[in-house]
Amino acid sequence: MRFKDDHQTMVLTTKRIINGDTIITIVFHDEADGMWQFLDGIDTDENSAAIISINEMVLIDPNLEEIANLPLGWVAWRNDSFSEWNMKVNA
């Protein structure tokens, strides 16, 4: 795994992504606390949110390895699982 975080680092995602109902289209690497968020672009509330390890997240979508070096405070996004990742500072 290319992520520098410990494999058991907890990340925020959605039950929809875990269940394979949607794909990850946006990723945040929070500057304040270093937390990762792997989201699908659909509104997420506490009932649809989930916390899993970063290792489990990469098993769900191995293409995440492409953004393993996303700097703190940045966001990455893509249109679909076949698109390249776009990245910028999350302002």
PyMOL commands that set and color helices and strands:
alter all, ss='L'
color gray80, all
select helices_A, chain A and resi 15-18+54-60+62-67
alter helices_A, ss='H'
color red, helices_A
select strands_A, chain A and resi 10-14+26-29+36-39+49-53+74-77+86-89
alter strands_A, ss='S'
color yellow, strands_A
deselect
rebuild
show_as cartoon
